[in-house]
């Protein structure tokens, strides 16, 4: 046997191990499949009798191979025209796939799964066939795009201009592989509040022939969804956009890409009320007074969409995001909703089929939650669609009885929002740690039927969208609280390389951490609906203001340094995914932090005030210049009109008045006597295994605690002998005449309707008192909580003597996520930020 003497020692050793041991690993390692080499130029075969998506995926894969290698493979349905190496694409049960391998019949539980297999056909001009066989159409597409990712093509190659690394020769190591089915059945996005980005960009830049978000735009969106292993869309529906069904090509594109079509909480039966309900000709959108016309309106759509792959929203709200017209009470609304849902299901029965087999969701959004909890006769097969409070905190999830429903449940979640107390439409800053915690909680309580993420204009929510879809596909891989860190690193390494991925991920993590304390859009301390002017911030001038400015200035420096190391080909992706959001957030924050300083120095140092005013103007100018670059310079103007630096023109986006004569900036907060994160407990008793669990990244301490499994029942609120309890030992150096204990927590909501957000608090040997973090509706407390991402509850401890003391916290409701506590003098404000002391 002749051995190539150029083999290094390790290769030589591996060679002989393969010869003498015949291990499975060795046989797999030998499965090299050449796509583009001097000897081979791969061809792509897809099933001529297959669905349209087979052809679409095959041609997209060919383009992906060209992006990497420069070679565009032949794409054909004619097997006889192909020799050498081939990629074969089709349904697992198709004649094409069966001719290459003895594929097993797909099983029902193999939803959206695929197999990869390398086959050496006998008596064929095809030397090697890489067979991609899907259990269904989307499964096939997922397998195809898996190959695209393996050769270095990011799902974001088009939507974020991520350029794959060029390779003259392209070879894959292929092992037989069976994918698993996604854990959440329907996973998708809601395009919403598109007035300032996606719609004007489509109208003027990308799809001027339609002048709107039309088939060309949706084709790109649907391709992205499939590359992210997602499958569902709630189309754009604001007044600036025509209804999805207005352009016949939209539905055809959805069918071709096998995307499941749904509609938002305010759009029953696949209707877009904002565009399609004509009050002048149809009258009021009121089932009490105008039932026949409303029912006809819905029936026309059901008949039109009877062959669509759809999920029907049932129930009724107002024309847009408002309560039901005509209902004078919650009882009225509940009674009429029972009738409405019956009538809607009759329409499905008439035009589509058995309603028990047609996907339907009842979205429990805003006031609908009150109606649902009042009492609805909701058929068991309808999926309960739970929602967050628009700020990332899920309002309610299924209790033990609701988990038995055959229709199961799902979640509608926001990464972008227009409304009270304040919009956040500009930058995407929802912390991945929060998304992980809330959506795993949902998954653990049975919400695995459908997850929809409100992504606004889609850009700049790229990373949050990627994270959400990966989490939906495989929630179990995110069990570790810090799993988002590795996910983020992998994401940026995949785009910018292993040398930079961890460093970029660290920048982005800091970006999310800073936004946890206050989103850039909330830095004006203003509110909307009604819109009110901006105010001075609550960051103290002596400590918190300079610390926050320094943190953002450090981010700016890191971005500047890293920008010089990013390859020219990836500069556009770098600007979209990293530089613009970080630099924009920094400028917005500094604009208002400088305003605090300018206002404070007005009288004692007018010259310094002028300097700060100049800094305010400079930061405003930076935002405008960054946005101009986004729209007109990167990617050759591809994204012109996509980025708007002042959506809805709210006051926070304007140059603020430098002097607010009737307001005083916080110069310095009194130092708490004790400030301690709850993760630093002295002892823990009676907890379930694995609890309490530190939730990395959550809370002001970044270590908020989960105290019990999401499915656990509430513990006793009267006898605390069996409750899990945390002990905190401490020593006071001096007596406090009158003390206040303040507990802080993540501002979430009770897990089920039967629970609250209670903790039992015991100081030394005093009786246990109960603190409850629960808020109701859109109360003022709730508004304050979501704007600062923190809930607070306080207890008067009266006089505390110097010496040793102990605080005990008894778990009552499993949903509470406590963060840290402070001991202060009575009536003393605690700092905005947290410092462990």
JONOR-V816639 format. One record per pair of residues at least 24 apart in sequence whose C-alpha atoms are under 10 Angstrom apart, sorted by the first residue. I is the first residue (numbers start at 0). J is the second residue. Records with the same first field share a line. If there is no record, write none. Layout:
I=J  J
This chain:
24=174
26=174
27=117  172  173  174  175
28=172  173  174
29=172  173  174
30=116  117  118  127  171  172  173  174  175
31=117  127  170  171  172  173  174
32=84  85  86  117  127  128  129  169  170  171  172  173
33=83  84  85  127  129  168  169  170  171  172
34=64  68  70  72  83  84  85  86  129  150  168  169  170  171
35=64  65  67  68  69  70  71  72  84  166  167  168  169  170  171
36=68  70  166  167  168  169  170
37=167  168
38=83
39=82  83  84  85  168  169  170
40=70  71  72  73  82  83  84  85  168  169
41=70  71  72  73  74  81  82  83  84  85  86  127  128  129  169
42=71  72  73  74  75  78  80  81  82  83  84  85  86  87  125  128
43=72  73  74  75  76  77  78  81  84  85  86  87  88  128  129
44=73  74  75  76  77  78  80  81  85  86  87  88  89  95  128  130
45=74  75  76  77  78  86  87  88  89  90  95  96  131
46=75  76  77  78  87  88  89  90  93  94  95  96
47=75  76  77  89  95
48=76  89  90  93  94  95
49=88  89  90  93  94  95  136
50=89  90  135  136  254  255  256  257
51=136  252  254  255  256  257
52=89  136  137  139  140  252  254  255  256  257
53=88  89  90  133  136  137  139  140  143  255  256
54=88  89  140  255
55=140  222  255  256
56=88  137  139  140  141  142  143  144  222  225  256
57=86  87  88  89  140  143  144
59=143  144  147  222
60=86  140  143  144  145  146  147  152
61=147
62=147
63=144  146  147  148  150  151  152  153  156  163
64=146  147  150  151  152  163  165  166  169
65=165  166
66=150  151  152  156  162  163  164  165  166
67=147  150  151  152  162  163  164  165  166  167  168  169
68=150  163  164  165  166  167  168  169
69=165  166  167  168
70=167  168
78=123  124  125
79=123  124  125
80=124  125
81=123  124  125  126
82=123  124  125  126  127  128
83=123  124  125  126  127  128
84=119  124  125  126  127  128  129
85=117  118  125  126  127  128  129  130
86=117  127  128  129  130  131  143
87=115  116  117  128  129  130  131  132  143
88=115  129  130  131  132  133  139  140  142  143
89=113  130  131  132  133  134  135  136  138  139  140  143
90=131  132  133  134  135  136  137  138  139  140
91=130  131  132  133  134  135  136  138  139
92=132  133  134  135
93=132  133
95=130  132
96=130  131  132  133
97=132
99=128  129  130
100=128  130  132
102=132
103=134
104=134
105=132  133  134  135
106=134
107=134
108=134  179  180
109=133  134  135  138  177  178  179  180  181
110=134  135  136  137  138  179  180  181  182  184
111=135  136  137  138  139  140  141  142  178  179  180  181  184  228  230
112=136  137  138  139  140  141  142  177  178  179  180  181
113=137  138  139  140  141  142  143  176  177  178  179  180
114=138  139  142  175  176  177  178  179
115=139  142  143  145  146  173  174  175  176  177  178
116=173  174  175  176  177
117=172  173  174  175  176
118=175
129=173  175
130=175
131=176
132=177
133=177  178
134=180
136=256  257
137=225  228  229  230  256  257  258
138=178  179  180  225  228
140=222  225  226  228  256  257
141=178  225  226  227  228  229
142=177  178  226  228
143=225  226
144=222  225  226  227  228
145=226  227  228
146=171  173
147=226
148=226  493
151=493  494
152=493  494
153=223  226  227  490  493  494
154=222  223  224  225  226  227  228  465
155=223  226  227  461  462  465  494  572
156=223  494  572
157=219  220  222  223  572
158=219  220  223  457  458  459  461  572  575  638
159=458  459  461  569  571  572  573  574  575  576  634  638
160=568  569  570  571  572  573  574  575  576  633  634  637
161=493  494  495  568  569  570  571  572  573  575  576
162=494  495  567  568  569  570  571  572
163=493  494  495  568  569
164=494  495  496  568  569
179=472  473
180=472  473
181=228  229  447  469  470  471  472  473  474
182=442  447  448  449  470  471  472  473  474  475
183=229  409  442  445  446  447  448  449  450  468  470  471  472  473  474
184=229  230  231  409  446  447  448  449  450  471  472
185=229  230  231  232  258  259  310  409  447  448  449  450  451  471  472
186=224  227  228  229  230  231  232  259  409  410  447  448  449  450  451  452  467  468  469  470  471  472
187=221  224  225  227  228  229  230  231  232  233  258  259  260  261  411  449  450  451  452  453  454  464  467  468  471
188=220  224  229  230  231  232  233  234  235  261  411  412  413  450  451  452  453  454  455  457  464  467  468
189=231  232  233  234  235  236  261  262  263  411  412  413  451  452  453  454  455  456  457
190=232  233  234  235  236  237  263  415  452  453  454  455  456  457
191=233  234  235  236  237  263  415  416  417  424  453  454  455  456  457
192=235  236  237  238  239  240  415  416  417  424  453  454  455  456  646  647
193=235  236  237  238  239  240  424  454  455  456  457  641  646
194=235  236  237  238  239  240  455  456  641  643  646  647
195=239  424  425  455  456  640  641  642  643  644  645  646  647
196=424  425  455  456  457  458  459  638  639  640  641  642  643  644  646
197=235  240  455  456  457  458  638  640  641  642  643
198=235  237  239  240  241  456  640  641
199=239  240  639  640  641  642
200=456  630  637  638  639  640  641  642
201=638  639  640  641
202=240  640
203=639  640  641
204=636  637  638  639  640  641
205=637  638  639  640
209=246
210=240  241
211=239  240  241  246
212=239  240  241  242  243  246  249
213=240  241  242  243  244  245  246  247  248  249  250  252
214=243  246  247  248  249  250  251  252  253
215=248  249  252
216=249  252
217=243  248  249  250  252  253  256
218=248  249  251  252  253  255  256
219=252
220=457
221=252  253  255  256  257  258
222=256  258
224=256  258  464  465  468
225=256  257  258
227=464  465  466  467  468  469  472
228=465  468  469  471  472
229=258  259  450  451  465  467  468  469  471  472
230=256  257  258  259  260  468
231=257  258  259  260  261  262  308  309  310  449  450  451
232=258  259  260  261  262  263  309  310  451  452
233=259  260  261  262  263  264  266  269  310  451  452  453
234=260  261  262  263  269  271
235=262  263  271  455  456
236=262  263  265  266  270  271  272  273  274  319
237=271  272  273  274  319
238=271  272  273  274  319
239=273  274
240=273  274
241=271  273  274  275
242=269  270  271  272  273  274  275
243=269  270  271  274
244=269  270  271  275  300  303  304
245=271  274  275
250=304  307  308
251=307
253=307  308
254=306  307  308  309
257=307  308
258=307  308  309
259=307  308  309  310
260=304  307  308  309  310  311
261=308  309  310  311  312  358  359  360  451
262=309  310  311  312  313  360
263=311  312  319  320  360  362  364  411  451  453
264=312  313  314  315  316  319  320  360  361  362  363  364  365  367  384  386  411
265=312  313  314  315  316  317  318  319  320  321  322  323  362  364
266=311  312  313  314  315  316  317  318  319  320
267=297  311  312  313  314  315  316  340  343  360  361  362
268=296  297  298  299  300  301  304  309  310  311  312  313  314  315  343  344  346  347  359
269=297  300  301  304  309  310  311  312  313
270=296  297  299  300  301  311  312
271=318  319
272=296  317  318  319
273=317  318  319  320
274=318  319
275=318
276=318
278=318
283=317  318  324  325
284=315  316  317  318  323  324  325
285=315  316  317  318  323  324  325  326
286=315  323  324  325  326  335  336  338  339
287=323  324  325  326  331  332  335
288=324  325
290=339
294=339  342  343  346
295=346
297=343  346
298=342  343  345  346  347  349  350
299=346  350
300=346
301=343  346  347  349  350  351
302=346  347  349  350  351
303=350
304=350  351
305=347  349  350  351  352
306=350  351
307=351
308=357  358
309=357  358  359
310=357  358  359  360  382  449
311=343  344  347  357  358  359  360  361  381
312=340  343  358  359  360  361  362  381  382  384
313=339  340  341  342  343  344  359  360  361  362  381  382
314=338  339  340  341  342  343  360  361  362  363  367  377
315=339  340  361  362  367
316=364  366  367
320=364  365
321=365  366
322=364  365  366  367
323=366  367
328=370
329=366  367  369  370  371  372  373  374
330=369  370  373  374  375
331=370
332=367  369  370  371  373  375
333=367  369  370  371  372  373  374  375  376
334=370  373  374  375  376
335=375
336=370  371  375  376  377
337=374  375  376  377  378
338=376
340=375  376  377  378
341=376  377  378
344=378
354=378  380  381
355=379  380  381  405  406
356=380  381  406
357=381
358=382  406  448
359=383  384  406
360=384  385  406  407  408  409  448  449
361=385  408  409
362=386  408  409  410  411
363=387  394  395  410  411
364=388  389  394  411
365=389  394  776  777
366=776
368=394  395
369=776
372=752
378=404  405  406
379=403  404  405  406  407
380=404  405  406  407
381=405  406  407  408
382=406  407  408  409  410  446  448  449
383=407  408  409  410  446  448  449
384=408  409  410  411  446  448  449  450  451
385=409  410  411  412  441  446  449  450
386=410  411  412  413  450  451
387=411  412  413  437  747  748
388=412  413  747  748  776  777  781  785
389=413  414  415  416  417  418  419  422  423  453  785
390=414  415  416  420  421  422  423  429  746  747  782  785  786  788
391=415  429  430  433  434  437  438  746  747  785  788
392=433  434  436  437  438  745  746  747  748  749  785  788
393=437  438  440  441  747  748  749  750
394=747  748  749  750  751  752  775  776
395=441  747  748  749  750  751  752  753  754
396=440  441  442  443  444  445  446  709  748  749  750  751  752
397=441  443  444  445  446  710  750  751  752
398=444  445  710  712  750  751  752  753  754
399=444  445  710  711  712  751
401=444  445  751
402=444  445  446
403=445
404=445
406=448
407=445  446  447  448  449
408=441  442  444  445  446  447  448  449  450
409=438  441  442  444  445  446  447  448  449  450  451
410=437  438  441  442  446  447  448  449  450  451  452
411=449  450  451  452  453
412=437  438  450  451  452  453  454  467
413=451  452  453  454  455
414=452  453  454  455  457  460  463  464  467
415=452  453  454  455  456  457  460
416=453  454  455
417=455  527  528  646  647
418=526  527  528  529
419=526  527  528  529  530  777  782
420=521  525  526  527  528  529  530  777  778  779  781  782  783  785  786
421=520  521  524  525  526  527  528  529  530  649  651  782  785  786
422=520  521  526  527  528  646  647  649
423=455  518  519  520  521  646
424=454  455  456  459  520  643  644  645  646  647
425=455  456  458  459  460  519  520  580  583  584  642  643  644  645  646  647  652
426=458  459  460  518  519  520  579  580  581  583  584  642  643  644
427=454  455  457  458  459  460  461  462  463  464  511  514  518  519  580  584
428=459  460  462  463  507  510  511  512  513  514  515  517  518  519  520  580  581  584
429=460  463  511  512  514  515  518
430=463  483  508  510  511  512  513  514  515  696  697
431=462  463  466  467  481  482  483  484  486  487  508  511  512  696  697
432=480  481  482  483  484  508  511  512  694  695  696  697  698  701
433=483  515  694  695  696  697  698  745
434=463  466  467  470  483
435=466  467  470  471  474  477  478  479  480  481  482  483  694
436=477  478  480  694  695  697  705
437=709  747  750
438=467  470  471  474
439=470  471  474  475  477  478  709
440=708  709  710  750  814
441=709  710  750
442=471  474  475  709
443=474  708  709  710
444=708  709  710  711  750  751
445=710
447=471  472  474
456=641  642
457=641
458=575  576  638  641  642
459=575  576  577  579  580  641  642
460=576  580
461=575  576
462=487  490  491  507  576  577
463=487
465=490
466=490
479=692  693  694  695
480=692  693  694  695  696  697  702
481=693  694  695  696
482=695
483=508  695  696
484=508  695  696
491=573  576  577
494=569  572  573
495=564  565  566  569  570  572  573
496=565
499=561  564  565
502=557  561
503=557  558  561  573  577
504=577
505=554
506=553  554  555  557  558  577  581
507=554  576  577  578  580  581
508=696
509=550  551  554  581  696
510=550  551  554  577  580  581  582  584  585
511=581  696
512=696  697  698  699  701
513=547  550  551  584  585  588  699
514=584  588  787  788
515=696  697  698  699  701  785  786  787  788  789
516=698  699  786  787  788  789  831  832  833
517=588  785  786  787  788
518=584  587  588  786  787  788
519=580  583  584  585  586  587  588  589  591  651  652
520=584  587  588  645  649  650  651  652  786
521=587  588  651  786  787
522=584  587  588  589  590  591  592  651  652  786  787
523=587  588  590  591  592  594  649  650  651  652  653  655
524=591  651  783  786  787
525=649  650  651  786
526=649  650  651  782  786
527=649  650
530=649  650
531=649  650  651
532=649  650  651  655  656
533=591  649  650  651  652  653  655  656  659
534=591  594  595  651  655  656  659  662  663  664
535=591  592  594  595  596  598  599  655  657  658  659  662  663  664  665
536=591  592  594  595  663  664  665  831
537=592  595  664  665  666  668  830  831  832
538=592  595  664  665  666  667  668  830  831  832
539=592  595  664  665  666  667  668  830  831  832
540=592  593  595  596  599  664  665  666  667  668
541=665  666  667  668
542=666  667  668  830  832
543=592  665  666  667  668  830  831  832  833
544=588  589  591  592  593  595  596  665  666
545=589  592  593
547=585  588  589  592  832
548=585  586  588  589  590  592  593
549=589
550=585
551=581  582  584  585  586  588  589
552=582  585  586  589
553=585
554=578  581  582  585
555=581  582  583  585  586
556=582
558=582
570=633  634
571=629  632  633  634  635
572=633  634
574=625  628  629  633
575=629  633
578=625
579=622  625  626  628  629
580=625
582=618  621  622  625
583=618  619  621  622  623  624  625  626  644
584=622
585=618  621  622
586=614  615  617  618  619  620  621  622
587=615  618  619  621  622  651  652  653
588=618
589=614  615  617  618  619
590=614  615  616  617  618  619  651  652  653  654  655  657
591=615  618  651  654  655  656  657
593=618  657
594=654  655  656  657  658  659  664
595=657  658  659  662  663  664  665  666
596=657  658  664  666
597=656  657  658  659  664
598=656  657  658  659  660  662  663  664
599=657  658  659  660  662  663  664  665  666
600=658  664
601=657  658  659  660
608=657  658
609=657
611=657
612=654  655  656  657  658
613=657
615=654  655  656  657
616=653  654  655  657
617=654
618=654
619=652  653  654  655
620=654
622=652
665=830
667=830
668=827  828  829  830  831
669=823  824  827  828  829  830
670=821  822  823  824  827  828  829  830  834  836
671=739  820  821  822  823  824  827  828  829  830  834  835  836
672=731  732  733  735  738  821  822  823  824  836
673=729  730  731  740  820  821  822  823  834  835  836
674=740  741  819  820  821  822  823  829  830  833  834  835  836
675=700  727  742  818  819  820  821  822  833  834  835  836
676=700  701  702  703  704  742  743  817  818  819  820  821  833  834  835  836
677=702  703  704  725  726  727  742  743  744  808  816  817  818  819  820
678=702  703  704  705  725  727  817  818  819
679=725  726  727  819  835
680=725  726  727  728  806  807  808
681=725  726  727  728  729  805  806  807
682=724  725  726  727  728  807
683=723  724  725  726  727  807  808
684=721  722  723  724  725  726  809
685=720  721  722  723  724  725  809  810
686=721  722  723  724  725  810
687=711  723
690=723
691=723  724  725
692=816
693=816  818
694=816  818
697=744  745  788  816  817  818
698=743  744  745  746  788  789  790  816  817  818  819  833
699=743  744  745  787  788  789  818  819  831  832  833  834
700=818  819  832  833  834  835
701=818  819  833
702=816  817  818  819
703=743  744  745  815  816  817  818  819
704=744  745  815  816  817  818  819
705=813  814  815  816  817  818
706=809  810  811  812  813  814  815  816  817
707=810  811  812  813  814  815  816
708=813  814
709=750  751  812  813  814
710=750  751  813  814
711=750  812  813  814
712=750  751  753  754  811  812  813  814
713=753  754  755  756  757  810  811  812  813  814
714=754  757  758  809  810  811  812  813
715=759  809  810  811  812
716=757  758  759  767  768  769  809  810  811  812
717=759  767  768  769  811
718=767
719=759  767  809  810  811
720=809
721=809  810
722=759  808  809  810  811
723=808  809  810  811
724=758  759  760  807  808  809  810  811
725=760  806  807  808  809  810
726=761  805  806  807  808  809
727=762  804  805  806  807  808
728=763  803  804  805  806  807
729=802  803  804  805  806
730=800  801  802  803  804  805
731=799  800  801  802  803  804  822
732=800  801  802  803
733=799  800  801  802
734=798  799  800  801  802
735=796  797  798  799  800  801  822  823  824  825
736=796  797  798  799  800  824  825
737=795  796  797  798  799  800  823  824  825  826
738=794  795  796  797  798  799  822  823  824  825  826  827
739=793  794  795  796  797  798  799  821  822  823  824  825  826  827
740=792  793  794  795  796  797  806  820  821  822  823  824  825
741=791  792  793  794  795  819  820  821  822  823  829
742=770  772  790  791  792  793  794  817  818  819  820  821  822
743=772  789  790  791  792  793  816  817  818  819  820  821
744=772  784  788  789  790  791  792  815  816  817  818  819  820
745=772  784  785  787  788  789  790  791  814  815  816  817  818
746=772  773  774  781  783  784  785  786  787  788  789  790  791  815  816  817
747=772  773  774  781  784  785  788  789  790  814  815  816
748=772  773  774  775  814  815  816
749=773  774  812  813  814  815
750=812  813  814  815
751=813  814
753=812
754=811  812  813  814
755=811  812  813  814  815
756=810  811  812  813  814  815  816
757=809  810  811  812  813  814  815
758=807  808  809  810  811  812  813  815  817
759=807  808  809  810  811  812
760=794  806  807  808  809  810
761=805  806  807  808  809
762=796  804  805  806  807  808
763=803  804  805  806  807
764=804  805  806  807
765=796
767=807  808  809
768=794  808  809
769=794  808  809  811
770=794
771=811  812  815
772=815  816  817
773=815
787=831
789=817  818  831
790=816  817  818
791=817  818  819  820
792=820
793=820  821  822
794=822  825
795=822  823  824  825  826
796=822  823  824  825
797=824  825
798=824  825
